[in-house]
């Protein structure tokens, strides 16, 4: 039985990106490097925020635009996590790999939504 997607909260990419942002907020709550911490948090929050905004615009073209922005934010976050790991800011664990998985999921959604465009 397939699930119906009626609201952005039903999207697995949105759910996973919210979970990732929450994990990062928890890991960074005691971080004293305010600049990088804030940048990481902004990037992480940007991913589900753009997915939800694009979805609620009720336009495939707009949803695609915001999915691409979310994918870019995911790449930005991955870069920041790599830097954080290299400077031993905090234990990144598997979060970098999670951004790779999330980016691939967003790309699959982009590819699917592109097939819906009438050429």
N, C-alpha and C positions, 0 to 999 in steps of 0.2 A: 504494500500500500504506500503510495507516494504522499508526502506531506505537502500541504498547501502553504504557500508563502503569501501571507496577507499583510504582514507588517515587517519592518526591518529587523525587529527582535527575533523573527523566525529564521533569519539568515545565519547559517553556520559561520560564515566569515565574520559577521558582526559579533556573534557570541564569542568566537575565539579571540578576536581582537580586544574585546572588553576584558576577557580573562587575562590576556597578556598585559594590558595596561594596569590591571589590579595587581598582578604579580610584581610588576616593576615598582609601583607605588609602595608596596609592602617592603620590597628589598631596599628601597632607597630612603625609607623614612628616617634613618639616622645618618644619612650621607651629608657630609659637611662641605662637599664641593658643590656649592649651590648653582653655579653656572651650568655644568654638565648635567647635574641632576635635573634641573628645570628643563633643559633642552630634551633630555631623554623622556621626561614625563610629557612634555608638549607633543613630541613625535608620537608617543604611544597613544595618547588621547586623540590625536588627529586621525588615526586610522579608523576607529569605529565611528567617529563623528562625521567623517566624510562619507562613509558607507551609508549611514542613516540619512544624512542630508540629501545625498543623491537619490536614494530610494524614495524618499518622501516627496520628491519633485514630480513624481508621476510622469516622467518622460524618459524613454530609453536613452536618448542622446545625453540628457543631463546625468542620468545614472552612470553611464559610461565615463563621462567626464570626471565625476567624483570618485569612481572606482580607480581611475588612473591616478588621481591625486592621492588616494589612500595607499595605492601601491608605491608611489613615490615616498610617502611618509614612512612606509615599512622599510624601504631601502635606507632612508635617513636614520631610522632607529637602529637598523642593523649596523650601520657605520659607527654610530655612537656607542653601541654595545661593544664593538671590536676595540674602539679606543678605550673604553672603560676597562675592558679586560687587560689591555696592554699596559695600562697604568695602575693596575690592581686596585681600582676604585671600589669594586665589590665583586662578589662571586656571581658571575654571569650565568654559570651553569649551562643549561641547554637553551637559554633564551635566544641566542643568535640563530640556532637551528629552527626555533619556533618562528622566527621572522621569515626564514626561508620557506617554511611550509605555508605560512599565511600568505606570503607573496605569491606562491604558486596557486593557492586557492583563489586569490583575487584575480590572477591572470586567467584562470579557467572560467570565472564568472564573466570577465571581460570578453573572452573569446566566445562564450555562449551568447552573451547579449549582442555582440556584433553580428551574429547570424540572424538576429531578429530585425536588422535594419534592411529595409526594402531598397534594393539597388536599382 
